[in-house]
């Protein structure tokens, strides 16, 4: 197992998701088919919301594969979608899915639906014959059988009202609720579910907390007392989970969490929303999701498939990868894969589903929810990278998410979770977060940063959550020129010593905390939290070996066996050296685990494995053939686990490992442990031993069964090799709790220094069994289109008498970071060799972020680099006699030290007629609620100013103060100015028409018409629903008359090269909201081979004409704009935010100084200035934020300098609501 074994002492059931819904197609082009893997899936909110975001008339094929290891969760999901397809009344669907208690009618609807599902699920074939199978599919027969068992449980646990059994079931939920409320609730505001309101969190959190308390107090979402009095039944869907029957619902479960209620808090009328109104808003959104799914499922053109697979995420990923490489013959090439740890049930994909019905095992999008919090980022990479489809530039999107706050500093939160420095991961594994390259993000998390700082101070107040979502892609897919070279370039090479040093750094990152000395030395803050984290081991030595294997297959595919062996030998030497000194003094016990896994996975074999085995233990000496590896099975009596049951509160899920030690004082620990409750059955002979496991009934609830654990060890370690008296060594086999500061504190007194739960001699025939273990087969290449398959070479390379022959990474071994990349260009033509030999100098320039262009004589070639480079710092090496040229270029990472995308910050990528914005997520504008500007007061809209102002990082704000802003900073300022004018904040009234006025040329050729400001509900920000018109000669005569009628234009100054950046941005703004039209064969982008078409002012339209005049209802609603509707193209303009893990966003010291129990003293002063804009702006009298009194003598809040009050009393009365916004403004104003 690449993931350590945890004792399943405590389990939380998540019937309802713990984050708000997102669209899983947000980074795919409009209308292209999508194969989407949810690993794991949780509840179906993301599936429903993704379908809801599709245009009603869509014919896009969407295939979802929903994986989870909890049969209770999947059973609820299928039940919900089946009820939607059957058009069950909406109130029943809501009650059954979200309420813990049900009335008679809802119970009846539940039983009817479950009986339908049970009738259809007798077998896989029965399901395929059912009406549900057109949309709802299953990946394995095991999944069908287990979910049928759960639906049967639901039926059996809905007895008649008022019966003793009904009362007992209801009491079971009541006891569970009360225990959770007593232990976890009532300690302040509930922030987790309120985060979906994003920038309106301060206004929403108290109401979310009130509703959360009501839900756990009553077990229902209704506030109607009469309705609550009718809820006489326990909802059985809350009583079954992975551990079987019982109420194990997570204490943070909240039915409001999946929904986007920001408009409720931003658009309220004169009175603030109430909790019942919040529930109604959630029910309304849920109904809209259900209606969209039902319509798609019922459509004759429906190409919607939702497939369910019961299994552990890492096990399922391995099964998919094996199927991709070997197909239905996978069992011939691979050891059997179990459904999950703690079971012997095999994960066997349906041959019919995956051959006849072509279910995908490679995916355009893989969403991993917050699995990284539980298994670590490296396990995520190992599981998902082989499953990513690289058939197109837009495919192969990986979403990762974290909720657990690992660090108090947001800038180190992400890096602390990675197995290596980010550039190393990008080079060796081939994926990178999009925003790490872009330097900005279109999804906002500034509210998370504010919440972190609002809770700054003592460790007791530190938040346990910090939500961060990352989008990973192949780095070069945002560079159209580099994309043409993919597959035609050589493999990457490293200096063996540099690569070994880098891998050693990764090893220390993974296992450094295993060492107690190192733990105490490197733990500097929040000691209790650090001790608690020390117990959560997420990696084993097998994980590291799989990491090496993946690097070998991808980043080092060009290495020969000798080169690779050299790297591993250097790495192992470094590890062994560290184990004998203070660097990793507790490494030695795990070295044999590492060596065994290296051999098992064919990554590297120690010489000792080739030596003849001597002095074998008696039970091995009788074998016909003794392999280098054996598997030891240990049967542990169940009574030995009493110590774990008795300490569940102190340590509910301790990590387990096996240890082999001897009287010769050696001790070897093994972390890759398989476990099953059951007994061992011998099936072989003394000469050819083998065993099978008879699983106990009840699975994880098998209370009287022994536990069988097994693990792989090198055979030679059982021989006593290297000891003075090998014939008299007594080998012992232990099952232990893994030692850590946390586990030692809990178990040291009861289990002793080794923390051994059970120990037996190797010769113990009752408890210990040893069988041969075969090496795993070599990894076969994936037979699919991938990044190694070349595209058509660019015309500049056709016929060139030279080629790129090597690609090498230069590293700083002391810091284990990539410094530069060197591309070698070999000359093959005799004439060209002569030109170089006679003293000619090539011309070298950068043509795109990932390419350098070399010209010599009449020939030009583009060199490919796997990471973005800084071309103006290149060095060229000439070998005139050997006839080659080397171009050495520093890498353009990390941001903001260097900027990878400075050539084009907003790339739009084209593959034939398919065009998409590479680093801006798609927004379904027509599905997003409108910000109510017209009827809103300035006090209600005051959150927008600081929210949009939070685009800038701390560095960018300093640059603005010094008037040295870079291009991104200038674009952010312009977006800020536009949105502030659209809302009417600080300008008196809303303005909707803007001209980008170039301060250098004193001209404007780009006009933005903003019809609406909308809530980008899933991204926690706002978006301008608008249209762009570029003045150009081809439109001059047609638009002259309608443009002359347009008035009230706000001219927004743009400076330096900013207008060029806007022309680069516009194609992305169009593509991210395109849904009603397609690019045609005559598209100007295709004809001219570039996007945008022009960059200079008055040089023509940067956009193609495909979208001109289409989907322009917003223009047609405005009388003055209507005649211009045929000439504009729809856009979605939203803020672009600083990336919190790349650089500090807020000045923490400023926040800490502003964190006062008292409001800031009112004073006279001006508003924070925005980007200069001209135009007739009507003035309006300022009003007191608290009582709305209009006056010219109001006092300004001295903290944020953005709101005013008529008196100190009004300011005090408003401080509770204004506090968070005041602090945010304090950190963003200049």
RAPE-V697298 format. One record per helix or strand of 3 or more residues. SS is the DSSP state (H for helix, E for strand). FROM is the first residue (numbers start at 1). TO is the last residue. Records with the same first field share a line. If there is no record, write none. Layout:
SS=FROM-TO + FROM-TO
//
This chain:
E=34-39 + 62-68 + 136-138 + 304-310 + 365-367 + 397-404 + 465-473 + 492-494 + 629-636 + 655-662 + 667-670 + 674-682 + 691-695 + 707-714 + 731-737 + 756-761 + 768-772 + 802-812 + 817-827 + 843-848 + 851-856 + 859-864 + 869-879 + 884-891 + 908-911 + 914-917 + 993-998 + 1003-1016 + 1021-1030 + 1050-1054 + 1129-1134 + 1195-1197
H=45-53 + 71-85 + 90-98 + 104-120 + 124-128 + 131-134 + 141-156 + 164-184 + 193-218 + 225-229 + 236-238 + 262-266 + 275-298 + 313-333 + 351-356 + 372-375 + 377-387 + 410-413 + 415-417 + 422-429 + 434-438 + 446-454 + 459-461 + 475-478 + 480-485 + 496-514 + 516-522 + 527-534 + 541-553 + 561-579 + 588-600 + 607-610 + 618-621 + 638-645 + 699-701 + 715-718 + 726-728 + 741-751 + 830-837 + 925-927 + 938-949 + 954-961 + 967-983 + 1033-1044 + 1058-1071 + 1084-1088 + 1113-1116 + 1122-1127 + 1148-1154 + 1208-1228
//
